[in-house]
Amino acid sequence: MTEGTITKVAGPLVTVIAEGMRNADMFDVVRVSDKHLIGEIIEMHGDKASIQVYEETAGLGPGEKVVSTGKPLSVELGPGLIGSIFDGIQRPLAEIMKVSGTNLQRGVEVPSLPRDKKWHFTPAKKVGDEVAAGDTVGTVQETAIVNHKIMVPNRIKGKIVEIAEGDYTVEETVYKIETDKGVKEFTLMQSWPVRVGRPYKRKLSPDIPLVTGQRVIDTLFPIAKGGVAAVPGPFGSGKTVVQHQLAKWAAADIIVYIGCGERGNEMTDVLNEFPELKDPRTGNSLMERTVLIANTSDMPVAAREASIYTGITIAEYFRDMGYTVALMADSTSRWAEALREMSGRLEEMPGEEGYPAYLGSRLAQFYERAGRVIVNGEGETEGALSVIGAVSPPGGDISEPVSQATLRIVKVFWGLDSALAYKRHFPAINWLTSYSLYADSLSDWFNKNVKPDWYKLRGRLMTILQEESELEEIVKLVGMDALSPSDRLKLEAARSIREDYLHQNAFDEVDTYTSLNKQYLLMELILAFYDKSLEALGKGAAIEKIVAMPSRERIGRFKYADEKQTESEYNEILSELDSDIEKAVKAKDED
């Protein structure tokens, strides 16, 4: 065991000097002082080690002991993760509250996974079976939704010599494997260092969408399963609501939500909301497939830096079981601020705006752990991990370093706009500045699985919105009356796309989620109104009559139609539209 002595304390940074620290390794976890504070070695110079402490360091002084555990910062992976609320270094907050009350006390040691709870283990292998890393030896029904697979840990290969069905805690031996180095015992739990990505066989191309039920995302700027997206936006533009919506509705088996340096009241909303929310697929509580990591802005800054690694390691673990996992990181800007603070205390040369020079590479390391992969183990099991990171640029200026470094890595940019948010247009994703680089590779899937002309209709919506922005410039200069009837109609169609299609009420029972089929029918209706009205204009119908057609209102209300009645409602609106168009053309003849 390596011991050292504190020589300097600078906030969450402790510099240790001692002959013995020479034997310690980078990223080893250490216990600081007799209070047993958790820290991690982040820099070594000879026998001097710089340690970032994941707890409050007030009262620490030179001369106190530091003991290395000889292990890197790791998370416990096993039954008991789902439905839990952890802090940035995987300490269970509910258990800590029982021990120390509502505020985190220093030096509290509570195991990450419950040690006393028994889980029923059902073997999938028998004695004599050859197994290798990633193979499923059995399962534990963790919640009604999640069947937790117990996998052979990494770098283990051999023959099962003992395995039995029964009820076990996470510390009891469940099975034994005869390896090259003798017989080894294994429990339901394994640990994994957070800064190392979990291995897999190979990566797959991102050509299946992660369906979210949010029209502006699914239609205009889709994200692939295993894709990465950034949601930058200024204060009050709805980043957290977008993240919540994705957590509730995205077609993922498991949700990992990281509140990284967020305000306490925002995390409180999540913690209060999620247990109450019903999972749309099962009708059970959403918490039955969610892991929450809460690191609020008043918690130690170093633990904030660790929180996203903790979250993504847990997410990778469920991906390895063959699940589709969606990870929400809210927000990576606060994580970058923690990096900046630690870098400043380490007296490193600052980069742009004081952020460390390695900001871009650290962000890339994090986002690159996403992907749709064939996981380790027998067979060709597919797992996917999608990462959606919120970015909070100061004043909404996305030219700042964190936003720019993120945009270099991610393939989807959902740019939130404060002007749209002030107009109460939510989700406030700006359709002119946002983009998705997955759109082309996903087009075949949409055309095949929804409707053959899906991608064509999407292209038409984008074109109308683009042309609207150009026409608005003319309207500002010379007024609406100077436009031709066809241009006025284009503006009306664009308004319909904005207000009826892109605007979505997260708090309405029906409108909060729209299936792909309903999205297609609504696109069809808006474009049918535009095409048929254009035809009527050619026949001499007045633009005023077309704009005032009663069927337009029904098109706007279609998004509130129940999913079961969409087809019948769609046909009714189409026939009403046809009769309104007919009346508008006849009115011209009468005039």
C-alpha positions in Angstrom: 0.0 0.0 0.0 1.5 3.3 -1.1 1.4 6.2 1.5 2.2 9.8 1.1 1.9 13.2 2.9 0.0 16.3 1.8 2.2 19.3 1.1 -0.2 21.7 -0.5 -4.0 22.1 -0.8 -5.6 24.3 -3.5 -9.4 23.9 -3.3 -10.2 20.4 -4.7 -6.6 19.9 -5.7 -4.2 18.3 -3.3 -0.5 18.0 -4.0 1.2 15.2 -2.2 4.8 14.6 -1.8 6.3 11.5 -0.3 8.9 8.9 -1.3 6.3 6.2 -1.3 4.0 7.8 -4.0 6.5 6.9 -6.7 4.9 3.4 -6.7 1.5 4.8 -7.3 0.0 4.9 -10.8 -1.8 7.6 -12.8 -5.6 7.6 -12.1 -5.3 5.5 -9.0 -7.9 6.1 -6.4 -6.6 7.4 -3.1 -8.0 8.0 0.4 -7.0 11.5 1.7 -6.5 12.2 5.4 -8.2 10.3 8.3 -11.6 11.5 7.0 -11.0 9.0 4.1 -11.9 11.5 1.3 -12.0 10.0 -2.2 -9.5 11.3 -4.6 -7.8 10.4 -7.9 -4.2 10.9 -9.0 -4.2 13.1 -12.1 -0.6 14.1 -12.4 2.8 12.6 -11.4 6.2 14.3 -11.2 8.8 12.0 -9.7 7.4 11.1 -6.3 5.0 14.1 -6.3 1.4 13.3 -7.1 -1.3 15.8 -7.8 -4.7 14.5 -6.6 -8.2 15.7 -7.4 -10.4 15.2 -4.5 -14.1 14.3 -5.2 -15.2 15.8 -1.9 -15.0 19.1 0.0 -11.4 19.8 1.1 -12.0 22.5 3.7 -9.9 21.8 6.8 -7.3 19.7 5.1 -3.7 20.8 5.7 -0.1 19.7 5.0 1.2 16.7 6.9 -2.0 14.6 6.6 -1.7 11.1 5.2 -2.7 10.0 1.7 -3.1 6.2 1.0 -3.4 4.8 -2.5 -5.8 1.9 -3.1 -3.8 0.8 -6.1 -7.0 0.7 -8.3 -8.3 3.2 -10.8 -11.7 4.9 -10.3 -14.2 2.2 -11.1 -17.9 1.6 -11.1 -19.8 -1.4 -9.8 -21.8 -3.0 -12.5 -24.6 -5.5 -11.5 -28.2 -5.8 -10.5 -29.4 -2.8 -8.5 -28.3 -0.1 -11.0 -31.8 0.4 -12.6 -33.9 3.0 -10.8 -31.0 4.2 -8.7 -29.9 7.8 -8.2 -26.1 8.2 -7.9 -23.8 11.1 -7.5 -20.8 11.8 -9.9 -18.7 8.9 -8.4 -21.5 6.4 -8.1 -22.5 6.8 -4.5 -26.2 6.1 -4.0 -27.8 9.3 -2.9 -30.9 7.7 -1.3 -28.6 5.5 0.9 -26.4 8.4 1.8 -29.4 10.4 2.9 -30.3 7.7 5.4 -26.8 7.9 6.8 -26.0 11.6 6.7 -29.2 13.5 6.1 -30.1 15.8 3.2 -26.6 17.2 2.6 -23.6 15.1 1.4 -21.3 14.6 4.3 -17.5 14.2 3.8 -16.0 10.7 4.0 -19.3 8.9 3.8 -18.7 5.4 2.6 -21.8 3.6 1.2 -21.5 0.8 -1.4 -22.8 1.6 -4.8 -25.0 -1.5 -5.1 -27.2 -2.8 -2.3 -25.3 -5.5 -0.4 -28.2 -7.0 1.5 -30.8 -7.4 -1.3 -31.2 -10.9 -2.8 -31.6 -11.4 -6.5 -33.0 -14.5 -8.2 -30.4 -15.9 -10.6 -31.5 -18.1 -13.5 -28.5 -19.9 -15.2 -28.2 -19.9 -19.0 -25.2 -22.2 -18.9 -24.4 -25.5 -17.2 -21.4 -27.1 -15.7 -18.8 -28.1 -18.4 -19.7 -25.3 -20.9 -16.9 -23.3 -22.4 -17.3 -19.6 -21.9 -15.4 -16.4 -22.9 -15.6 -12.7 -22.0 -19.0 -11.2 -22.8 -20.9 -14.6 -22.7 -24.2 -14.6 -20.8 -24.0 -17.1 -18.0 -27.5 -16.3 -16.6 -30.1 -13.6 -16.0 -31.6 -11.7 -13.1 -35.1 -10.1 -13.6 -34.1 -6.7 -12.2 -37.4 -4.9 -13.0 -40.5 -5.8 -14.9 -38.9 -4.3 -18.0 -35.1 -5.1 -17.6 -33.8 -8.6 -17.8 -30.3 -8.1 -16.4 -27.8 -10.4 -18.1 -24.9 -11.7 -16.0 -21.9 -11.6 -18.3 -18.4 -13.2 -18.0 -16.0 -10.3 -17.1 -13.4 -9.1 -19.6 -10.2 -11.1 -20.2 -11.8 -14.3 -18.6 -12.0 -17.5 -20.6 -12.5 -21.1 -19.5 -14.9 -23.9 -18.4 -17.7 -23.5 -15.9 -17.1 -25.9 -13.0 -19.9 -24.7 -10.7 -23.2 -22.8 -11.3 -26.6 -23.0 -9.6 -30.0 -21.3 -9.7 -30.9 -19.5 -6.5 -31.1 -16.2 -4.6 -27.9 -14.3 -4.2 -26.6 -11.0 -3.0 -24.1 -9.2 -5.3 -21.2 -10.3 -3.2 -22.0 -14.1 -3.0 -20.3 -16.5 -5.4 -22.7 -17.5 -8.2 -20.5 -19.4 -10.6 -16.9 -20.7 -10.9 -14.7 -20.9 -14.1 -11.6 -22.9 -14.5 -9.1 -20.7 -16.3 -5.5 -21.0 -17.3 -4.6 -19.5 -13.9 -6.8 -21.9 -11.9 -10.4 -21.8 -10.7 -11.9 -18.3 -10.2 -15.0 -17.4 -8.4 -17.5 -14.8 -9.8 -20.4 -12.9 -8.3 -23.4 -11.1 -9.9 -21.3 -7.9 -9.8 -18.2 -6.8 -11.8 -16.3 -3.5 -11.7 -14.9 -1.4 -14.6 -12.6 1.6 -14.7 -14.6 4.6 -15.8 -12.0 6.2 -18.1 -11.6 3.1 -20.3 -14.2 2.2 -22.9 -15.7 -1.3 -22.7 -14.6 -3.6 -25.5 -16.8 -4.9 -28.3 -16.4 -7.0 -31.5 -17.0 -4.3 -34.2 -18.9 -1.1 -34.9 -21.8 -1.0 -37.3 -22.8 1.9 -39.7 -25.4 4.3 -38.3 -28.3 3.5 -40.7 -31.2 2.9 -38.2 -32.9 5.9 -36.6 -33.5 6.4 -32.9 -37.2 7.3 -33.1 -38.0 10.0 -30.6 -41.6 11.0 -31.4 -40.5 14.6 -31.7 -41.5 15.8 -35.2 -38.8 18.4 -35.7 -36.2 15.8 -34.8 -37.5 12.7 -36.5 -38.5 14.4 -39.7 -35.9 17.2 -40.2 -32.9 16.3 -38.1 -33.0 12.6 -37.2 -30.4 10.9 -35.0 -29.2 7.4 -35.7 -29.1 4.5 -33.1 -25.6 4.8 -31.7 -25.4 8.4 -33.0 -24.2 11.5 -31.2 -26.0 14.8 -31.0 -25.5 18.2 -29.4 -28.2 20.5 -28.1 -26.6 23.9 -27.6 -28.8 26.8 -26.6 -28.9 29.9 -24.3 -30.5 30.1 -20.9 -34.3 29.4 -21.0 -34.4 28.0 -24.6 -35.5 24.6 -23.5 -32.4 22.3 -23.5 -33.5 20.4 -20.4 -37.1 20.0 -21.7 -35.7 18.5 -25.0 -33.5 16.2 -22.9 -36.5 15.1 -20.7 -38.6 14.5 -23.9 -35.9 12.3 -25.4 -35.5 10.4 -22.1 -39.3 9.8 -21.9 -40.0 9.0 -25.6 -36.9 7.8 -27.4 -37.0 4.2 -28.6 -34.4 3.1 -26.2 -34.5 0.2 -23.7 -32.4 1.9 -21.1 -32.0 5.6 -20.3 -29.0 7.0 -18.4 -29.6 10.6 -17.5 -26.6 12.6 -16.2 -27.3 16.0 -14.5 -23.8 17.4 -14.7 -23.4 20.6 -12.7 -27.1 21.4 -13.2 -29.1 23.6 -10.9 -30.6 21.8 -8.0 -34.2 22.6 -8.9 -33.8 21.2 -12.4 -32.5 17.9 -11.0 -35.4 18.0 -8.5 -37.8 18.2 -11.4 -36.2 15.1 -13.0 -36.2 13.2 -9.7 -39.8 14.1 -9.0 -41.0 13.6 -12.6 -39.4 10.3 -13.7 -40.9 8.1 -11.0 -44.4 9.5 -11.8 -44.0 9.1 -15.6 -45.5 6.1 -17.2 -43.4 4.3 -19.8 -45.4 4.5 -23.0 -44.4 1.0 -24.0 -45.1 -0.9 -20.8 -47.3 1.3 -18.7 -44.9 0.9 -15.8 -42.9 3.7 -14.1 -40.1 5.2 -16.3 -37.7 4.7 -13.5 -37.8 0.9 -14.2 -35.5 1.5 -17.1 -33.6 4.6 -16.0 -30.3 5.3 -14.2 -30.0 8.8 -12.8 -26.7 10.5 -12.0 -27.2 13.7 -10.1 -24.3 16.0 -9.8 -25.7 19.5 -8.9 -23.8 22.7 -9.2 -23.1 22.9 -5.5 -21.4 19.5 -5.3 -17.6 19.2 -5.5 -16.3 20.3 -8.9 -14.0 17.3 -9.3 -16.9 14.8 -9.0 -18.6 16.7 -11.8 -15.6 15.9 -14.0 -16.0 12.2 -13.2 -19.8 12.1 -13.6 -20.0 11.8 -17.3 -17.4 9.0 -17.3 -19.4 7.2 -14.6 -22.6 7.6 -16.7 -21.2 6.4 -20.0 -19.5 3.3 -18.4 -22.9 2.3 -16.9 -24.5 2.9 -20.3 -21.8 0.7 -22.1 -22.5 -2.1 -19.6 -26.2 -2.2 -20.6 -25.2 -1.9 -24.3 -23.1 -5.0 -23.9 -26.2 -6.9 -22.9 -27.7 -6.1 -26.3 -29.9 -3.2 -25.3 -30.4 0.1 -27.0 -29.2 2.8 -24.6 -29.7 6.5 -24.7 -27.5 8.7 -22.6 -28.4 12.3 -21.8 -25.6 14.6 -20.6 -26.9 17.8 -19.3 -24.7 19.8 -19.6 -21.2 19.2 -21.0 -20.4 22.9 -20.6 -20.5 22.5 -16.8 -18.2 19.5 -17.2 -15.8 21.6 -19.3 -15.9 24.3 -16.6 -14.8 21.7 -14.0 -11.9 20.7 -16.4 -11.0 24.4 -16.6 -11.0 24.9 -12.9 -8.8 21.8 -12.3 -6.5 22.8 -15.1 -6.1 26.3 -13.6 -5.2 24.8 -10.2 -2.7 22.5 -11.9 -1.1 25.7 -13.4 -1.3 24.3 -16.9 -0.9 26.6 -19.9 -4.5 27.8 -20.7 -6.0 27.5 -24.1 -8.9 29.5 -25.6 -11.0 31.3 -23.0 -9.0 29.6 -20.2 -10.1 26.1 -21.1 -7.3 23.5 -21.1 -5.7 22.8 -24.5 -6.9 19.1 -24.3 -10.6 20.1 -24.1 -11.3 18.9 -27.7 -9.6 15.5 -27.2 -11.4 14.9 -23.9 -14.8 15.7 -25.5 -13.9 13.4 -28.4 -12.9 10.6 -26.0 -16.4 10.9 -24.4 -18.5 11.0 -27.5 -16.5 8.4 -29.4 -17.7 5.8 -26.8 -21.1 5.9 -28.5 -22.1 3.7 -31.4 -24.1 0.7 -32.7 -21.9 -2.3 -32.2 -21.8 -6.1 -32.2 -21.0 -6.9 -28.6 -18.6 -9.4 -27.2 -19.9 -12.9 -26.4 -21.3 -15.7 -28.5 -23.6 -14.9 -31.5 -23.9 -11.6 -33.3 -25.8 -9.6 -30.6 -26.3 -6.0 -31.4 -26.2 -3.2 -28.9 -26.4 0.6 -29.3 -25.4 3.6 -27.3 -26.6 7.0 -28.4 -25.2 10.1 -26.7 -27.1 13.4 -26.6 -25.1 16.2 -24.9 -26.6 19.6 -24.0 -24.2 22.6 -24.3 -24.9 25.8 -22.4 -22.8 28.5 -24.2 -22.6 31.8 -22.3 -25.1 34.2 -23.8 -26.1 31.6 -26.5 -22.8 32.3 -28.4 -22.0 29.0 -30.1 -18.6 30.3 -31.3 -17.2 29.6 -27.8 -14.7 26.7 -27.4 -17.0 24.1 -25.8 -19.7 24.4 -28.5 -17.1 24.4 -31.3 -15.2 21.4 -30.0 -18.5 19.5 -29.6 -19.6 20.4 -33.1 -16.4 19.0 -34.6 -17.3 15.6 -33.2 -21.1 15.2 -33.2 -23.1 14.6 -36.4 -26.4 16.2 -35.3 -26.8 19.8 -34.2 -30.1 20.8 -32.7 -29.5 24.5 -32.4 -31.9 26.1 -29.9 -32.9 29.6 -30.5 -33.9 32.1 -27.8 -36.0 34.1 -30.3 -38.2 31.0 -30.9 -38.4 30.3 -27.2 -39.6 33.9 -26.5 -42.3 33.3 -29.1 -43.3 30.2 -27.2 -42.3 28.0 -30.1 -41.2 24.7 -28.5 -39.1 22.7 -29.2 -37.1 25.9 -30.0 -34.9 24.1 -32.6 -34.0 26.5 -35.3 -34.8 24.8 -38.7 -32.4 27.1 -40.6 -29.3 26.6 -38.6 -29.7 23.0 -37.3 -28.5 20.0 -39.3 -28.2 16.2 -39.2 -25.4 14.4 -41.1 -27.2 11.1 -40.6 -30.2 12.2 -42.7 -28.9 10.8 -46.0 -27.9 7.4 -44.5 -31.2 7.1 -42.7 -33.3 8.0 -45.8 -33.5 4.4 -47.0 -34.8 3.2 -43.7 -37.6 5.8 -43.6 -38.5 5.2 -47.2 -38.6 1.4 -46.6 -40.3 1.4 -43.1 -42.7 4.3 -43.2 -43.6 5.4 -46.8 -41.5 5.3 -50.0 -41.7 9.1 -50.5 -40.9 10.1 -46.9 -37.5 11.6 -47.8 -39.0 13.5 -50.7 -41.7 15.1 -48.5 -39.0 16.0 -45.9 -37.0 17.7 -48.7 -40.1 19.7 -49.7 -40.7 20.9 -46.2 -37.1 22.1 -45.9 -37.3 23.9 -49.2 -40.5 25.8 -48.3 -39.0 26.8 -44.9 -35.8 28.0 -46.6 -37.8 30.0 -49.2 -39.9 31.5 -46.5 -36.9 33.1 -44.8 -35.9 34.6 -48.2 -39.5 36.0 -48.8 -39.6 37.4 -45.2 -36.7 39.7 -46.1 -38.7 41.1 -49.1 -41.8 41.5 -46.9 -39.8 43.5 -44.4 -38.7 45.8 -47.2 -41.8 46.3 -49.3 -44.7 44.7 -47.3 -47.0 41.7 -47.9 -49.1 43.3 -50.6 -46.1 43.4 -53.0 -45.9 39.6 -53.1 -47.5 37.5 -55.8 -50.4 35.2 -54.8 -48.2 32.2 -55.2 -45.6 33.7 -52.9 -48.2 34.6 -50.3 -49.5 31.0 -50.5 -45.9 29.8 -49.9 -45.7 31.9 -46.7 -49.0 30.4 -45.6 -47.7 26.9 -46.2 -44.5 27.7 -44.3 -46.6 29.1 -41.4 -48.6 25.9 -41.3 -45.3 23.8 -41.2 -44.0 26.0 -38.4 -47.1 26.2 -36.2 -48.8 22.9 -37.0 -45.9 20.6 -37.6 -42.7 21.9 -35.9 -44.4 23.3 -32.8 -45.1 20.5 -30.4 -46.6 20.7 -26.9 -44.6 18.5 -24.5 -47.3 18.9 -21.8 -50.2 17.7 -24.0 -51.1 14.0 -23.6 -51.5 13.4 -27.3 -49.1 15.9 -28.9 -46.1 15.0 -26.7 -45.4 12.0 -28.9 -46.2 11.6 -32.6 -45.7 8.2 -34.3 -43.8 8.1 -37.7 -47.0 7.2 -39.5 -48.9 10.2 -38.0 -45.9 12.5 -38.9 -46.1 11.3 -42.5 -49.9 11.9 -42.7 -49.5 15.5 -41.3 -46.7 16.2 -43.8 -49.0 14.9 -46.5 -51.9 17.1 -45.4 -49.8 20.3 -45.2 -48.3 19.7 -48.7 -51.7 18.6 -50.1 -53.1 22.0 -48.9 -50.1 23.8 -50.7 -50.3 21.8 -53.9 -54.1 21.9 -54.3 -54.2 25.7 -53.4 -51.5 26.4 -56.0 -53.6 24.5 -58.5 -56.7 26.6 -57.5 -54.7 29.8 -57.9 -53.8 28.8 -61.4 -57.6 28.4 -62.0 -58.1 32.0 -60.8 -59.2 31.4 -57.2 -58.5 34.4 -54.8 -55.7 33.9 -52.3 -57.9 35.5 -49.5 -60.5 32.7 -50.0 -57.9 30.0 -49.9 -56.3 31.3 -46.7 -59.7 31.4 -45.0 -60.7 27.8 -45.8 -62.2 26.0 -42.7 -60.2 22.8 -43.5 -57.0 24.7 -42.7 -57.9 24.8 -39.0 -58.6 21.0 -39.1 -55.1 20.4 -40.6 -53.7 22.4 -37.6 -55.7 20.3 -35.1 -54.7 17.0 -36.7 -51.7 16.7 -34.4 -54.1 16.4 -31.4 -56.0 13.5 -33.1 -55.8 10.2 -31.3 -53.2 7.7 -32.8 -56.0 5.2 -33.4 -58.1 7.7 -35.4 -55.4 9.2 -37.5 -56.3 7.4 -40.8 -60.0 8.2 -40.6 -59.3 11.8 -39.6 -56.8 12.2 -42.4 -59.3 11.0 -45.0 -62.0 13.3 -43.7 -59.7 16.4 -43.8 -58.6 15.5 -47.3 -62.2 15.3 -48.6 -63.0 18.6 -46.7 -60.0 20.2 -48.3 -61.1 19.1 -51.8 -64.6 20.6 -51.3 -63.1 23.9 -49.8 -60.8 24.2 -52.9 -63.8 23.6 -55.2 -65.8 26.3 -53.4 -62.8 28.7 -53.7 -62.6 28.1 -57.5 -66.4 28.4 -57.9 -66.4 31.7 -55.9 -64.1 33.1 -58.6 -66.7 32.2 -61.3 -69.5 33.8 -59.3 -67.5 37.0 -58.9 
